[in-house]
Amino acid sequence: MKATFRQSMAWLHVWSGLVVGWVLFAVFLTGTLSYYRTEISQWMRPELHAGHAVDVPIAAERAVDALRERAPDARAWFMTLPTPEIPATRIVWRTAPGAPFSVALLDPATGATLPARDTRGGDFLYRFHYELHLPPLWGRWIVGGCAMVMLIALLSGIVTHRRIFVDLFTFRPNKARQRAWLDAHNVTGVLALPFHLMITYTGLVTLMLLYMPWGVDTAYRGDRERYFQDRGQTIAARPPNHAPGTLAPLGPMIREAMRLTGSEATFIAIHNPRDARSTVLVTMDEPEGLAHLHPAVGFDGVTGTFLATTMPASAATTVHGTLVGLHEAHFARWPLRLLFFLSGLLGCAMVATGLVLWTVARLPKPNSAARMPLGHRLVHALNVGTLAGLPVAVACYLLANRLLPAAMPARPEAEVQAFFAGWLLTALPVVFLAPARAWTVALTTAAAGFFAIPIVGGVTTNRHLLTSLREGDKVFVAFDTTSFCVAVGFGFAAYALANRRAAPQRMGKDALQAGIGSRSSV
């Protein structure tokens, strides 16, 4: 315990931020990118052209025809319905319990298989930000623990800063390095402080049942499915009758669900599709408002009669859905979504500057013969490997989408392997390079990666930047332009760092040439 309460909070702020900082940076960065998950998925399937009107009932009927042909004995069929942004029907089935899921993309109008490349698109980044590509329970527990520590770091940081309002307007880049990094950390932390508090707290609320399951498990004796039904979040599928039945047309069910909820149908699950007691569950798009709630309507699969709906939601479900909605921002139009995105980037910068500040504050004094301790070198390596390595990994993931053959088997897994390979190849050389050179190399690699994205995309597809501008394709234009801007940002950072490292050497040469001092005095 330190001498004063504020000193204790400062100690807690520093060490809590350091211990989980690298995981938090990964969570913040991939979570921030997830605000544009749909647009990333669009860019990663260049064969699909957005903007075409889709007839959802027709698309559902064509999908049922395809599932009857491909998986007649499956116990359940699933279909994600097309939208103007992603005009393709995604069908999923599994032939036996424990067997891998099969997936296909269909033309909404004809039901024919689309030649679009298979990819996880933006969904990989979205799930990574709360599962870290680990087994789901492990990943969510780790992210939840780090989020709790993040909340502690935020609150202790508020207590530590006496002049929190002044910190908002204080940035002195020309001061000593430690002061400049501290100012940057304070500005990025204070400027978006309400967002940081909101996003951390609502992130914990999103998975609160995972972290505190005891009340529900006691009340429902471990039957969580019934808990979600009582909360009005799901509708139970009926057990099979073990007698043959014929599935009724889905069109009337979809129209009835749209009439009841006032929303568009987005997803359909058909349980026991060839049984006399089959169940059709139609999940709808989120209604207008803050709450992240997807209404669902259940039908008898053979007769098409209405069974149940999750609407209207209870007050408790609406409160929870509102907190989740604030976290995911599905309600936000483009200006507010952009504000969420920029606030997320400030969160990344806050974590990054805090991690760099820790090492800068502990560098050996100039002209000192002391070497950097092993622990400090480890923190430095993790800083470079994470803060620059993760953007390189994202660039490799996007480049792999364009470079791998479109018909390659297990293509989504190969894209994910490229993500981790890029991350690893950026992090490993850091161990063998001097600190400043390691940063320069890693930042230059990131700049090259993002600069290559629109170029490789234009060479390997027919949707380069000029074509996108001519066709008014806003998503592709924004994606390519943003990649160039990110490349310029990383390139400028690498140039500034290299220039700063070379400045003392140039001063020494100039001084010697001017004859104002000996080599030793310089």
Disulfide bonds with the S-S distance in Angstrom:
none
